């Protein structure tokens, strides 16, 4: 029951596209895809705009996506080939209250891919990936808090700059210690392709390695 978590340092940097790309590239995984949104003050954590994320009871909602044609993030997961897709919504800071229901979804799923930063507080996934765009200075506290748990970095660029290194990325965010990023594998997006061949190979190899380790323990 492998779990992959995809996070990122801010909004609108391609996290959803990376999730959809991996779902499409690895259809044999029979993915359950989950997007987690935390809202506050009637504003969406996904884009900072007024939205309908807020639930009727102002606490938690989990809904299953069934339409692959609307163009929403969860619809894109379904269109990419996910077996099942869920949208989890909670108030800011109240994700813990949704975890019992979320864990049940995980237990009932063959393989799961989650778009979220904050879920790393409650789960230890088989693989954690973080999407970064060095052209955007904003770095969400939740992304920074769990950056040390990230297994690999995905740089969001339309054309990856020659010679880009982890050290050069840290210059975009001076407050971040380079030690949090060194020795992490580095991959690039090249829209419209958000899951490169080398990223797919890395994900596949890591999941196989974790499966072997689990069987050997």
GULUMMI-888900 format. One record per residue (C-alpha): residue number from 1; x, y, z. Coordinates in steps of 0.2 Angstrom, whole numbers, plus 2048, in hexadecimal, padded with zeros to 3 digits. Example, Ala and Ser with C-alpha at 12.3 -4.5 7.8 and 13.67 -1.06 7.14 Angstrom:
residues 2
{rec 1; {83E; 7EA; 827}} {rec 2; {844; 7FB; 824}} 
***
This chain:
residues 217
{rec 1; {800; 800; 800}} {rec 2; {80D; 80D; 7FB}} {rec 3; {809; 81F; 7FE}} {rec 4; {811; 82E; 7F5}} {rec 5; {80F; 840; 7FB}} {rec 6; {812; 84F; 7EF}} {rec 7; {814; 860; 7F7}} {rec 8; {81B; 870; 7F2}} {rec 9; {821; 881; 7F9}} {rec 10; {813; 88B; 7F3}} {rec 11; {803; 88B; 7E8}} {rec 12; {802; 88A; 7D5}} {rec 13; {813; 882; 7D2}} {rec 14; {80D; 872; 7CA}} {rec 15; {80A; 866; 7D8}} {rec 16; {7FA; 860; 7D1}} {rec 17; {802; 85E; 7C0}} {rec 18; {810; 853; 7C8}} {rec 19; {803; 848; 7D0}} {rec 20; {7F9; 846; 7C0}} {rec 21; {809; 843; 7B7}} {rec 22; {80E; 835; 7C2}} {rec 23; {7FC; 82D; 7C2}} {rec 24; {7FC; 82D; 7AF}} {rec 25; {80E; 826; 7AE}} {rec 26; {80B; 818; 7BA}} {rec 27; {7F9; 812; 7B7}} {rec 28; {7FD; 800; 7BD}} {rec 29; {7FE; 807; 7CF}} {rec 30; {7EB; 809; 7CF}} {rec 31; {7EC; 819; 7D8}} {rec 32; {7E1; 821; 7E5}} {rec 33; {7E5; 833; 7E4}} {rec 34; {7E1; 840; 7F2}} {rec 35; {7E2; 852; 7F2}} {rec 36; {7E2; 85B; 803}} {rec 37; {7DC; 86D; 805}} {rec 38; {7DC; 877; 815}} {rec 39; {7D2; 887; 815}} {rec 40; {7D0; 896; 820}} {rec 41; {7C6; 8A6; 820}} {rec 42; {7BD; 8A0; 810}} {rec 43; {7CD; 8A0; 806}} {rec 44; {7D4; 891; 7FE}} {rec 45; {7E5; 88B; 803}} {rec 46; {7E8; 885; 7F1}} {rec 47; {7E7; 896; 7E9}} {rec 48; {7E3; 8A3; 7F6}} {rec 49; {7D3; 8A8; 7ED}} {rec 50; {7C1; 8A7; 7F4}} {rec 51; {7BA; 896; 7F1}} {rec 52; {7AE; 888; 7F6}} {rec 53; {7BB; 87E; 800}} {rec 54; {7B3; 882; 810}} {rec 55; {7A8; 874; 816}} {rec 56; {796; 875; 81B}} {rec 57; {79A; 871; 82D}} {rec 58; {7AA; 87B; 82C}} {rec 59; {7B5; 86D; 832}} {rec 60; {7B8; 85E; 826}} {rec 61; {7B2; 857; 815}} {rec 62; {7B8; 849; 80B}} {rec 63; {7B0; 847; 7F9}} {rec 64; {7B4; 83B; 7EB}} {rec 65; {7B7; 842; 7DA}} {rec 66; {7AD; 839; 7CC}} {rec 67; {7AE; 845; 7BE}} {rec 68; {7BE; 845; 7B3}} {rec 69; {7B9; 854; 7A8}} {rec 70; {7B7; 863; 7B3}} {rec 71; {7C9; 868; 7B3}} {rec 72; {7CA; 869; 7C6}} {rec 73; {7DA; 862; 7CF}} {rec 74; {7D1; 853; 7D5}} {rec 75; {7C9; 851; 7C4}} {rec 76; {7DA; 851; 7BC}} {rec 77; {7E0; 843; 7C7}} {rec 78; {7D1; 839; 7C1}} {rec 79; {7D4; 83D; 7AF}} {rec 80; {7E6; 838; 7B1}} {rec 81; {7E1; 827; 7B5}} {rec 82; {7DF; 826; 7C8}} {rec 83; {7D3; 818; 7CE}} {rec 84; {7CB; 823; 7DB}} {rec 85; {7CD; 835; 7E0}} {rec 86; {7C9; 83E; 7F0}} {rec 87; {7C9; 850; 7F5}} {rec 88; {7CC; 853; 808}} {rec 89; {7C8; 864; 80F}} {rec 90; {7CB; 86A; 821}} {rec 91; {7CE; 87A; 82A}} {rec 92; {7DF; 880; 82C}} {rec 93; {7E8; 877; 83A}} {rec 94; {7DA; 86A; 83B}} {rec 95; {7E1; 85C; 82F}} {rec 96; {7E3; 851; 83F}} {rec 97; {7D0; 84F; 840}} {rec 98; {7CF; 849; 82E}} {rec 99; {7DD; 83C; 831}} {rec 100; {7D2; 82D; 837}} {rec 101; {7C7; 82E; 827}} {rec 102; {7D7; 831; 81C}} {rec 103; {7DF; 822; 824}} {rec 104; {7D0; 817; 81F}} {rec 105; {7D2; 81D; 80D}} {rec 106; {7E4; 818; 80D}} {rec 107; {7E0; 807; 815}} {rec 108; {7D3; 804; 807}} {rec 109; {7DF; 809; 7F9}} {rec 110; {7EC; 7FF; 7EF}} {rec 111; {7F8; 80E; 7EC}} {rec 112; {7F5; 820; 7F1}} {rec 113; {7FC; 831; 7EB}} {rec 114; {7F8; 840; 7F6}} {rec 115; {7FA; 853; 7F2}} {rec 116; {7FE; 85B; 802}} {rec 117; {80C; 862; 80D}} {rec 118; {804; 861; 81E}} {rec 119; {7FF; 84E; 81D}} {rec 120; {811; 84B; 820}} {rec 121; {80E; 84F; 832}} {rec 122; {803; 840; 834}} {rec 123; {80A; 833; 827}} {rec 124; {81A; 82C; 822}} {rec 125; {819; 829; 810}} {rec 126; {823; 81D; 806}} {rec 127; {828; 82C; 7FB}} {rec 128; {827; 83F; 7FD}} {rec 129; {82A; 84B; 7EF}} {rec 130; {82B; 85E; 7F0}} {rec 131; {828; 869; 7E1}} {rec 132; {832; 879; 7E1}} {rec 133; {832; 889; 7D6}} {rec 134; {841; 894; 7DA}} {rec 135; {839; 8A3; 7D1}} {rec 136; {82C; 8A4; 7DF}} {rec 137; {832; 8AA; 7EF}} {rec 138; {823; 8A5; 7FA}} {rec 139; {827; 895; 804}} {rec 140; {818; 88F; 80E}} {rec 141; {81C; 88A; 821}} {rec 142; {815; 879; 81E}} {rec 143; {820; 876; 810}} {rec 144; {82F; 87C; 819}} {rec 145; {82A; 872; 829}} {rec 146; {82B; 861; 81F}} {rec 147; {839; 865; 813}} {rec 148; {845; 85A; 81C}} {rec 149; {839; 84B; 819}} {rec 150; {839; 84D; 806}} {rec 151; {842; 83F; 7FD}} {rec 152; {844; 849; 7EC}} {rec 153; {841; 85A; 7E5}} {rec 154; {838; 85F; 7D5}} {rec 155; {83D; 86F; 7CD}} {rec 156; {82E; 878; 7C4}} {rec 157; {835; 880; 7B5}} {rec 158; {82F; 881; 7A3}} {rec 159; {842; 87F; 79E}} {rec 160; {84E; 879; 7AB}} {rec 161; {85D; 885; 7AC}} {rec 162; {86D; 87D; 7A8}} {rec 163; {878; 879; 7B7}} {rec 164; {86A; 87B; 7C4}} {rec 165; {86F; 874; 7D4}} {rec 166; {867; 872; 7E5}} {rec 167; {873; 87F; 7EC}} {rec 168; {86D; 88B; 7DF}} {rec 169; {85B; 888; 7E4}} {rec 170; {85F; 88C; 7F6}} {rec 171; {864; 89E; 7F0}} {rec 172; {852; 8A1; 7EB}} {rec 173; {84D; 89E; 7FE}} {rec 174; {85B; 8A5; 809}} {rec 175; {852; 8A0; 819}} {rec 176; {853; 88D; 814}} {rec 177; {863; 884; 819}} {rec 178; {86B; 87B; 80A}} {rec 179; {86E; 86C; 816}} {rec 180; {85B; 869; 814}} {rec 181; {85D; 867; 801}} {rec 182; {86E; 85F; 7FE}} {rec 183; {86F; 84D; 7F8}} {rec 184; {85D; 84D; 7F3}} {rec 185; {859; 847; 7E1}} {rec 186; {854; 855; 7D6}} {rec 187; {848; 854; 7C7}} {rec 188; {841; 861; 7BB}} {rec 189; {830; 863; 7B4}} {rec 190; {82F; 868; 7A1}} {rec 191; {81C; 86D; 79E}} {rec 192; {812; 866; 798}} {rec 193; {81B; 857; 79F}} {rec 194; {81B; 858; 7B2}} {rec 195; {822; 846; 7B5}} {rec 196; {832; 843; 7AC}} {rec 197; {839; 832; 7A8}} {rec 198; {846; 834; 7B5}} {rec 199; {83A; 838; 7C2}} {rec 200; {82F; 82A; 7BE}} {rec 201; {83E; 81E; 7BF}} {rec 202; {842; 825; 7D0}} {rec 203; {831; 823; 7D6}} {rec 204; {82F; 811; 7D0}} {rec 205; {840; 80C; 7D7}} {rec 206; {83D; 814; 7E8}} {rec 207; {82C; 80B; 7E9}} {rec 208; {834; 7FA; 7E5}} {rec 209; {842; 7FD; 7F1}} {rec 210; {835; 801; 7FF}} {rec 211; {82B; 7F2; 7FA}} {rec 212; {83A; 7E7; 7FB}} {rec 213; {83F; 7EE; 80C}} {rec 214; {82E; 7EB; 813}} {rec 215; {82E; 7D9; 80D}} {rec 216; {83F; 7D6; 815}} {rec 217; {83B; 7DE; 826}} 
***
